[in-house]
Each structure stands twice: as structure tokens, then as C-alpha cells.
Amino acid sequence: MVASEFEYRHRFWMIVLVYAAAYAFYNLDHLNILYSVVPWNQGVLEKDMLVRLLYAAAALLAAVGAILLTWSTAYRPPSASTDRATFSSAGPFRYVRNPHYLSYFLLIIALGTFQSRLGFPLMLLGEMILLLRLAAREELQLEQKHGERFRSYAQRVPRFLPSLHPLLESDGQSPRWGQAFWDQAFQWGFVATLLAFACTLSDPIGYAFGAATFAFLLLQKLTQAFWIRPRRTQNS
């Protein structure tokens, strides 16, 4: 169950595609997943208050995912070529082998609160399968490149379920916090989107924050494309 080279090279957009495909099921099921699980007669709290609290909890979960993803990126920045994995045994990689994919899963669950009753479970299943395939390909690449070093690391550190304490000594790699926050800034945009929606329950507000987040993401990708291309030309 290993992702293809195309899937891995375009892994972020594959994650987005699965989410968008699940969101399209609103055409068949018009009820949001959170509104479907909140009871109609509260007795104490109004229905909207409970939904606000659930979206606030989703924002908190997204923040945990964004923190973990930023931490992961600081110690293992994405490869410039985007089709080869880099290796580090520092930072969060001392607790779990794939903290970045765990982070994406937390973010996906949080953003899944915008899905319909039908879209949410389909999104969850599709994203789980995709993330497992991506992690399998990345670990295969790391094993091929680093051999016994990675196999020894994989035997000591769990794949997805983090340990409560570090399982090995740090390899001494210094974190690149500035680059990490820039690379993952759009993830914090999703946190802001969830918080804004929790406060307002307004679709226009949610769409505005979401659109701003994706606009920033496109700006990032364009900047990276124009930056990486000259570097490749100089190195060739």
C-alpha cells in the first residue's frame, strides 16, 4: 500500500482533492455533520451555543495539528524537489516517526467539521488511506537511502502513535523555525477560519477566511516555484 511517485510528489494537492471530493457530497446530503449530532432540545444551552463550542474544540484540535506540523517542519523541512524525503531524528521525530502525517490527520479531522454527514466519513476514510500510502512511500525512500540507520530508528520509534517520552538521543540538528512558520503559515489560517466560524457561525465569514488562506497558499507555491527554479539552474 505504497503511494505512487505522482501521489507523493503532489501529496498536498492529493490531500486537498480528497477533501474537495468529499465536500461535493453536500449535493446529496445538505446537513452539516455537527448540526446532525447536536440534539434539537437542549434544556440548558441553545443549539447554536453547542455548535459554537464544537467548532471551538475543532479549532483547538487544528491548533495542535498546526503546532506539531510546524515543529516537524523545523526539523525536517520539505525537500526542494518535493519527491524525496529528508531524514531527521531530532525534535518530534524522537517521539513518533511520522509527526507531519499525524499533524495532517488532526487538521483534516478539525476541518471535517465543515463536511456533510455523508462527506465526513468518506473524507475520513479517503484521507486515512492516502496518508498511510504516503507514509509508506516516504519510509521506503528513507530505508533505501539510509539503510540500517533508518531501520534501527524505525524499530525504536512508533509509526503514528507518539511516545510520551523521547525514545532516542537527538541527532543534533538545529531547528529552522523561521522557515517552518513560513512554510506552515497557511495551516494557521485554517485555525483562524475555524475560530472565526465558531464565533459567528456565518458562512460568508468562513468562506472569506478560507479563501484568504488558500490565496496565501497559492502565493507561497508561486514564491517557491520562482525561488527553486533559479537555484536549480545555478546548480545544473
C-alpha positions in Angstrom: 0.0 0.0 0.0 2.6 2.5 -1.2 1.8 5.8 -2.9 2.9 6.3 -6.5 5.6 8.8 -7.3 2.9 11.1 -8.7 0.9 11.0 -5.4 4.0 11.6 -3.3 5.3 14.5 -5.5 1.9 16.2 -5.4 0.9 14.9 -1.9 -0.5 18.2 -0.6 -2.8 18.6 -3.6 -3.9 15.0 -3.3 -5.0 15.7 0.3 -6.9 18.7 -0.9 -8.5 16.8 -3.7 -9.9 14.1 -1.4 -11.3 16.8 0.9 -12.9 18.6 -2.0 -14.4 15.4 -3.4 -16.0 14.7 0.0 -17.3 18.2 0.3 -19.1 17.7 -3.0 -21.4 15.3 -1.3 -23.3 18.3 0.1 -25.2 18.0 -3.2 -26.6 14.7 -1.9 -26.7 15.4 1.8 -27.4 19.1 2.8 -27.0 18.7 6.6 -23.6 19.6 8.3 -22.0 16.8 10.4 -22.0 18.9 13.6 -25.6 20.1 13.3 -26.6 16.4 12.8 -25.1 15.3 16.1 -26.3 18.2 18.2 -29.7 17.4 19.8 -32.7 19.6 18.9 -33.9 20.1 22.5 -31.1 21.2 24.8 -32.9 22.1 28.0 -29.9 24.3 29.1 -27.9 25.5 26.2 -29.2 26.6 22.8 -28.3 24.5 19.8 -26.1 27.2 18.3 -24.1 27.5 21.5 -23.2 23.8 21.4 -22.3 24.1 17.8 -20.0 27.0 18.6 -18.3 25.0 21.3 -17.8 22.1 18.9 -16.2 24.4 16.3 -14.1 25.9 19.1 -12.9 22.4 20.0 -12.2 21.8 16.3 -10.1 25.0 16.2 -8.1 23.7 19.3 -7.5 20.4 17.5 -6.4 22.2 14.4 -4.0 24.3 16.5 -2.5 21.2 18.0 -2.0 19.9 14.5 -0.5 23.2 13.3 1.9 23.3 16.2 3.0 19.7 15.6 3.4 20.3 11.8 5.4 23.5 12.4 7.6 21.7 14.9 8.1 18.8 12.4 8.9 21.1 9.5 11.5 22.9 11.7 13.5 19.7 12.0 12.6 18.1 8.7 11.9 20.7 6.0 10.2 19.5 2.8 12.7 18.5 0.1 13.2 21.2 -2.5 12.5 18.6 -5.2 9.3 17.5 -3.3 9.7 13.9 -4.4 12.4 12.8 -2.0 12.1 12.6 1.8 14.7 14.0 4.2 15.7 12.3 7.4 16.0 13.6 11.0 15.9 12.0 14.4 15.5 15.3 16.3 12.5 17.3 17.6 9.2 15.4 17.3 10.9 12.6 15.4 12.2 11.3 18.7 8.7 10.5 19.7 7.0 9.4 16.5 8.2 8.5 13.0 5.6 10.5 11.1 4.6 13.5 13.1 3.9 15.5 10.0 1.3 13.0 8.7 -0.2 12.8 12.2 -0.5 16.6 12.1 -2.3 16.5 8.8 -4.7 13.9 10.2 -5.6 16.1 13.1 -6.1 19.1 10.8 -8.3 17.0 8.5 -10.5 15.9 11.4 -10.8 19.5 12.5 -11.7 20.8 9.0 -14.0 17.8 8.6 -16.5 19.7 10.8 -17.3 21.7 7.6 -18.4 18.4 5.8 -21.8 16.9 5.5 -23.0 13.8 7.3 -22.1 11.8 4.2 -19.0 13.6 3.3 -17.3 13.4 6.7 -16.9 9.6 6.9 -16.0 9.4 3.2 -13.4 12.1 3.7 -12.0 10.4 6.8 -11.7 7.1 5.0 -10.2 8.5 1.9 -7.6 10.7 3.8 -6.6 7.8 6.1 -5.9 5.6 3.1 -4.0 8.4 1.3 -1.9 9.3 4.4 -1.0 5.7 5.0 0.1 5.3 1.4 2.2 8.5 1.6 3.9 7.5 4.8 4.7 4.0 3.4 6.4 5.5 0.4 8.3 8.0 2.4 9.6 5.4 4.8 10.5 3.1 1.9 12.6 6.0 0.4 14.3 6.6 3.7 15.1 3.0 4.1 16.6 2.8 0.6 18.7 6.0 1.2 19.8 5.5 4.8 19.7 1.7 5.2 20.5 0.3 8.6 20.4 3.8 10.2 16.7 4.2 9.3 15.8 0.5 10.1 17.3 0.9 13.6 15.4 4.1 14.0 12.1 2.5 12.9 12.5 -0.3 15.3 12.7 2.1 18.3 10.2 4.8 17.3 6.4 4.1 16.7 5.0 5.0 13.3 1.9 7.1 14.2 1.1 6.7 17.9 3.5 9.1 19.8 5.5 8.0 22.8 5.1 10.1 25.9 8.9 10.5 26.2 11.8 10.7 23.7 13.0 7.3 22.6 16.5 8.2 21.4 19.1 10.9 21.5 18.7 13.9 19.2 20.9 13.8 16.1 21.9 17.4 16.9 20.1 19.0 14.0 19.2 22.7 14.6 15.6 23.7 14.0 14.7 26.2 11.3 11.9 27.9 13.0 11.6 30.9 10.7 11.3 28.8 7.6 9.0 26.4 9.3 6.5 29.1 10.3 6.6 30.5 6.7 6.0 27.0 5.2 3.1 26.2 7.5 1.6 29.7 7.9 -1.5 28.7 5.8 -2.2 25.9 8.3 -2.6 28.6 11.0 -5.1 30.2 8.5 -7.3 27.1 8.9 -7.1 27.6 12.7 -8.2 31.2 12.2 -11.0 30.1 9.9 -12.4 27.6 12.5 -12.2 30.2 15.2 -13.9 32.8 13.1 -16.7 30.4 12.3 -17.1 29.3 15.9 -17.6 33.0 16.9 -20.0 33.9 14.0 -21.5 30.7 12.5 -21.5 32.8 9.4 -20.9 31.0 6.0 -19.6 34.2 4.4 -17.1 34.8 7.2 -16.0 31.2 6.9 -15.6 31.4 3.2 -13.7 34.7 3.4 -11.2 33.3 5.9 -10.9 30.1 3.9 -10.4 32.0 0.6 -7.7 34.2 2.2 -5.9 31.1 3.5 -5.9 29.5 0.0 -4.8 32.8 -1.6 -1.8 32.9 0.8 -1.1 29.2 0.0 -1.1 30.0 -3.7 1.3 32.9 -3.1 3.6 30.5 -1.2 3.6 28.0 -4.0 4.3 30.7 -6.6 7.1 32.1 -4.5 8.6 28.6 -4.1 8.4 27.9 -7.8 10.2 31.1 -8.7 12.8 30.6 -6.0 13.6 26.9 -6.6 13.8 27.2 -10.4 16.7 29.7 -10.4 18.5 27.6 -7.8 18.2 24.5 -10.0 19.5 26.5 -13.0 22.6 27.6 -11.0 23.3 24.1 -9.7 23.0 22.5 -13.2 
